[in-house]
Amino acid sequence: MVFDFLRRSERACETKASAAGPVVAWHGAGRVAWSPRDTVSLTRAGFAGNPVGFRCVKLIAEAAAALPLILQDRVRRYDEHPVLDLVRRPNAAQGRAELLEALFGQLLLSGNAYLEAVPGGDGFPAELHVLRSDRMSVVPGADGWPVAYEYAVGARTHRFAVGGGVSPICHVRSFHPQDDHYGFSPMQAAATAVDVHNSASRWSKSLLDNAARPSGALVWQGSDGQGVMAEDQFRRLSDEIEANFQGARNAGRPMVLEGGLDWKPMGFSPSDMEFQKTKETAAREIALAFGVPPMLLGIPGDATYANYQEANRAFYRLAVLPLASRVAAALSDWLSRFQGEALELKPDLDQVPALAAERDAQWARVSGSTFLTQAEKRALLGLPALPEGGADD
């Protein structure tokens, strides 16, 4: 009777305690493991851990930060102005290019960019600082508009109040169809391609660590004709192979097999042969999400000189200028509220080498027009209107 009880207890211990266990196991079977989609994880996987994503962000951010900026109102274009001085030297640790590159980089990586204004004695900002978007959160009010921004570092949080004047935070965000307060970044759209590209790189690294050839199989044939190896023999053989024959250090090392063991190498399958194309396709999708022509990133394709010129022009027209114009418009509108005057800060297209041919053709076409007045020509070229009493055709 005691033995029956022990046998029943033994059988009870072998069964699963949860009735949902098989359902959970089935739910996870065959599922693809994607990386997390939060800002920190995407930045780590898509920027710090992926050369294509890193180069896309750097290429756009550096090109946009290097664009010359002009400041004007309806009457004149300014050579000297407090807004220009602030943009040229935003703070003691950064110059214009460094601040704008960080601002564009945050916008590309997270879809949000935050700029803090440190107030000066006359009410106009004395310094500008870019804040990390992964640390900032929007505090919406009862009407849905932000009433504050909270910046958290560890356990400490600083609150920037919005009401009662000009906001100390300039929030630039990209379009997001399903979020009212945060933007959607290109890195989020390219997240799947980033996972594929990173997995392909890890696969290639593993292949190189194993002498750049596919693995094989050790076939055991015992003296008694049985193909089953004892457990202690299997573990000892596995440990010896891992210690003495795997890794780049042991590449090409001859293997000494004991009696009954036979090495059967495995060749590349057709899917392995197409693996490099899969990686190149993932790289193209990452570049597509950021709007960077694959040719500029060194991805294989047509790379003639004429095509490179067209790709560089398309890069500025479709990726750099829209981003720089949006940020410059938000920045000028925000700083104009401190000044109390309507100012427009925008990129100077006449000083962009990639667009020189287009701008020359536009200037020649507008200047040679006989049915346009001087004021209309200036408006078409983006110049401020002439002051009262100026010459006009």
C-alpha positions, 0 to 999 in steps of 0.5 A: 500500500505504501508502494502504491502511494509512492508510485502515485506521488511520483506520477503526480510530480511528473505531470504539469501543475498548470493546465495552461502550460501546454497552451503557453508552450504552443503560443511561443513555438515558432515565434520570431524574437524581435527587439524591443521598440522603445527609444533606448533599445532602438538606439542601441540596436539601430544606431550603436549596433548597426553600421547602416543605421549609424551612417544614415543618422550621421549623414543626415544630421551632419549635412543638415547641421552644416547648412547655412542659415539666414534670418529675415523678416518681411523687410530685410535680411539680417547679418547681425541679430541676437537670434543669429548670435544665440544660434552661432554660440548656443552654450559654453560647451557647444557650437552651432554645428554640434548643437544642431547635429545633436538636435537632428540626431534626437529627432531621427532616432526618437521622432522627438527633439527637445531644446531648452532655453536658459533665460537671460537677464533681458528675458531673451535666452542666454543659452540653448541646450539639447535634452535627451528625448528618452528622458523627457515626457510630456504632461498633458492638461485637461484640454490635451495641450502640454502644461509641462515637460518632465525630464527624469535622470535616475530618481531625480525629475525636473519639471518645466512649466509651460503656462504663463508665458513662452515655453522654456522647451521647444518640442519638435516632433515628426508626424505620428498618425496615432499619437497626439504628443510624441513623434514617429521616428524613421528608426521605428519604421526600420526596426524590422530591417535592423533586426534582420541586418543585425542577425545576419551580421551575427550569423556571419561572425559565427561562420567566421569563428568556425573557420568560415565553413558550415558545420559538419556531423560526427557519426558514431558507429560502435563496435557492436554496430549500434549508433547510440553513444553513451551519455558520458562519451557524448558530453566528453566529445562535445567538450573537447570539440568546443575547447579544441576545434571551435573559434577563429583561434582553432581554424584549420586545426586537424581533428583526431577521431577515435575509433567508431567516429566519422566526420561528415561535412555539410555543404551550403544550402541554397538558402545559405547562398542567398544569405548575403542578398538578404542582408543587402535587402535589409540594408536597403530598407533601412536606408529607404526608411531614412530617405538616404540613397543606398549608393551613398552608403556603399550598398552595391548597385549602380554607382556611376558618377552621374548617378552619384550626383543625382543621388546626392541631389536627391539626398538633399532634396528629399531628406536633408532640406525637409528636416532642416526646414522643419526644425528651422521653422520651429526654432524661429517661431519659438525664438520669435516669441521671446523677441516679440517680432516675426522672424524667419530662420531658414536654410540658405539654398544658394550656398548648398553645393549639391543644389548649385546647378538647380539654383543657377538655373532658377536664378537665370530663369527668374532674372530673364523673365520680362513679365515679372516685377522686381518685387515678384522676382525677389519673392520667387527667389525667397528674398525679402521685399524691397523697402519703401522707395526701392527701385522696382520695374 
